[in-house]
Amino acid sequence: MSDTRVDLDPCATTRPLLVAQVTDTHLGVAHGSRLAGMDTDASFAHVLGLVRAAPRRPDLLLATGDLASNGAPPAYVRVRDGFGALGVPWFWLPGNHDAMAAMSAVVGRGRPMVRDIRAAAWQIVMLDSTVPGEVGGRLGDEELARLERLLADDTARHVLVCLHHQPVPVGCAWLDEQRVADAGALFALLARHRRVRALLWGHVHQEFSEERDGLLLLGSPSTCIQFAPGSDRFLLDDRAPGMRWLELHPDGRIDTRVERVRGVDFGFDRDSAGYL
Ligand SMILES: [Fe+2]
């Protein structure tokens, strides 16, 4: 089996590779649909505005799942058009709210999902942690084998591994029930491949950063509603929609920060008890 690969070389070789992560856009069927009271098209547009306004154009953008709230093709058209208008290479992976068939038909324009991105001193691996019909994540034997194969294929570059679900607890009991069920197998694999510098995910709608044995673990805010850190049950947070920037240095170091939309009141239903 071949893994869809994109080679972005030559691009930044001496300066860091600049990567934008934009995740959990949750667009609904119709433009202006709301999620827990927030217009997710409007918040998506404002986060894309952050990318446009950045002093340096990113070398590439990663969209790490839940791009549509219910997998509807019209939502994916707006996702594709929104990211496409930025004029930078962008790559996607599915979240539990996505429908892979519609997503790949529209967002991927019928081509298989790109799994392996090579750019400058870096390899970026895109994994699918979704389980059909389930909210929680699992990589499974096939994805783990794919990761092993891709890591074995290039022995020089530093590696960033992306997926939708969090592989470690983030401190929210209700969300942590949904974390990658076979994360133990993932970490055992990564322990044999020390070139992997970071894991990057969406799903948790909040900023998370931890280092474990030299591996950077990063969760990121959604472009729409935010989940309250430390919450035992579904609870929304006042923080604004946002995204994450990563500077991937040629020597394997990573500088990263979250940027949020400022000065816009998107409004949301603070008492929302669920994800609809
Ligand atoms: Fe999400």
Boltz pocket constraint, residues with backbone or C-beta under 6 A from the ligand:
constraints:
  - pocket:
      binder: B
      contacts: [[A, 24], [A, 26], [A, 65], [A, 66], [A, 95], [A, 97], [A, 203], [A, 204], [A, 205], [A, 222]]
      max_distance: 6.0
